[in-house]
């Protein structure tokens, strides 16, 4: 029975991931989320068999059936990522339906925020505010005032980096995202996620600068939301808290 639940959750995640792609591509464009999807190059409206999550992409060899233009790899990757994350959440909270639904919604928001920032180098206000409100309400209902404090401190930290650097080090959207993640994770997991995000960001920077023919420079603009989300995911799903970070550092 457990495997049936997880397989069903994964398939449901693929479908939700397909919808999240629509949100990512249409948010702030004035387009309705309810309209039929189509090719961005030729305008071909997609039939049902061209909208099957992941499968359609590979059956069509990653190309539009009408004009043969390349389809972004973002589509299957977001769908697969959503499916995997939904399975991980279900494994932890299958016995608590309210928490299960809450975390499914929150991590769906984080996926959209992350991919949107990757595409546009901006964190959409409406989505990050929704994250902060949902996570903040959960902390209030649970009486977890340390989580509220963690969110406030995370916001102040990133807002200070944004203010004193004139926006060169961080965007103000990163401060808003840190607010929601602090509310969501609390002090120990939240601080661990923050540390991990900077480590991952630094590693990415070193690799990007060292690659042959790389156009990356020390002044290159790099969206930080993906690192914040990845750090949060590692702390949340792998249960890496701040004591784990300190234990790791003790080896050095």
N, C-alpha and C positions, 0 to 999 in steps of 0.2 A: 504493500500500500504506500509506503514511504516513497518508493521510486516512482510510482504513478503520480503522486503529488508533485514531486520535483520536476518530472518530465512535463507535466501540465503547466507548472509554473514557468518553466523555461520557454515553452511554446507561447504562453501568454506574454512573457517578457519580450519575445521577438515581435509580437504584434504591437505591443506598447512602444517598443523601440522604433517601429515603422512610423507610428504617430509622432514620436519625439522628433524624428527627422523632419516631418512636416512643420512642427513648431519651430525648429531651428532655422529652417529655410524661409518661413513666412512671417516670423515674429518681427514686428516693427516695419513691415512692408506694406501694410494696408490690405493685404490679401486675407480672405477668410480661411480659417482652418478646415472648413467643411467642404471646400471645393475639390474637384477631382485633380489628382496629380497629373503632371505632364512633363514632357521633355523640355528642358530650358532652351534648347537650341532650335528645334523645329516646331515645338508646341504640340506634338502628338500626345493626345490624351491616352493615358494608360488603361488598358483593359485589366480585368480582375486577375488574369493569369500573369500579368506583368507586375503585380503588386504583392506577390507572395514573399514574405520576409526572407532574406538571404537567398533562398532557392532561385527566385526570379533573376537575381543578379548574375548568378553563375550559369543558369540556363541560357541567358542572353549574352554570355561572355563579357559582361560588364559594359555592354553597348546598347544604345537605343535601337529597337527593332526597325524603326522608321528611317532614321538618318545615319545610323551607325556611329553617332558621336559617343565619346567615352562617358560612362556613368561614374560619378564619384564613388570611391571606395568607402566614403563616409557612411553610405547607406547600410551595407551589411555589417560594418564594424559597430555602428551604434546599435543596430538590432541585436547582434551577438553580445555586446557589452551589457545591454539592458537585460537580456535573458540570463546571463551569468550572475549579474548582481541580484536579480530577483530570486534566483535559486539560493544564493548565499544568505539573503535576508530571510527567506522562508525557512531555511535550516535553523536559524536562530530563534525565530518568533512564530513558528507554526502553531504553537499552543496558545498564543495571545493575539487574537484577531485584530483588536484595535491597534496594538503596536505594529503588527505586520502591515496593516494598511498604511499607517503613518509613515513607516520607513520606506515602503514602496513608493509613496508619493514624494517623499523628501529626496530620495536618491534619483528618482526620475527628474526632479527639478535640477539636481546637481549635474546630471548628465547633459541636460540642455544648456545650462549655464556654462559648463566647461567647453562643450563643442562650439557654442556660439562665440565664446571668447577666442577660441582657436581660429575661427573663421574671420571674425571682425575686430579682434583686439579690443573688445569692450564687453563689460558685464551688464546685461540688461537689468535696469532698475526693477521693473515689475516682477521679474522672476526671483531676484535676490531678496527683495522685500518679502515676497511670499514665503521664501525659505526662512527668513528671520522671524516672521510672524508665527509660522507653524512650529518652529523649534522653540521659540520663546514661550508660546502657549503651553507646549508640552512640559517645559521646565517649570512653569508656574503651577500647572495642575499637579505635577509630581512634587512640588515644594522643593525643587532642586535649585536653591538660590546660588549655589556655587557655580552652576552652569550659566546662570544669568551674569554672574560676575566674570566668568571666563569669557563670555561673549563680549562684554563691555571692555575688558582689558585687551582682547584681541583686536577689537575695533580701534581702540586708542593707539595701540602699537602701530598698526598699518596706517591709520590716519596721520600719525606723527611723521612716519616715513614719507607719506605723500606730501604733507604740508612743508616740511623742512627741505625736501628735495625739489619743490616746485613741480611735483608730478613726474620727475625723471626716474626715480627709483621704483615707485609703485603708483598705481592708479587708485583713485578713491573707491572704485568698485571693489578692489581687493579688500578694503577696510569693511565694506558692507558684507562681503562674503565671509570674512573672518568673524563678524558679529554672529551670523547665522550658524557657522560651524562651531563656534564657542558654545552657543546655546545648545546645539545638538550633542556635542561630545563631552562637555564638562571640562574641568580644569586639567585632569591628568591625561586623558586621551587627546584633548584639544591641544595641550602644549606639546605632546609627542607628535601629533599631526603637523603642528607648525614647524617643529624642528626638522621632521622628515621632509616637509615641502621645501625647505631651504637647502637641505642636503641634495635632494633630487634635482632642484633647480641649478645648483652649483655644478653637479655632475653633468647635467645636460649642457650647460654653458661650456664646460671644459671640452666635452666631446665635440660640440658644434664648432668651437674655435680651432680644434686640432685636425678636423677632417680636411683632406686635400680638396682644393678648389672651393672651400666653403666661403660663402659671402658674409658669414656672421662676424660681427665685430663687438667690441665692448660697449658700443653705443647702440647695438641692435635692439629694437623693441621686441620683447618677448612677453606674451601673455602669461600672467602668473596664476590665474585661476586653475589651469590644469594641474599645476604642482600642488596648490592648496587642496584640491579635491583628491589627488592621488595620495598625499600625505594623510588626509582624513580617512580615506578608504583603508589604508594600511593599518592605521590605529583602530578603526572601527571593526573591520572584518578579521584582522589578525590579532586583535586585542593587545596592540603595542601601546602601553601607557608610558608615562614619564619615567617610572622606575626602571622599565626595560631599557630606555634610552640611557639612563645613568649607569646601569649595569654594563651596557655595551661600551660606554666611554671609559669605564674603569679598566678595560683591557689595554688602554693606551696611556 
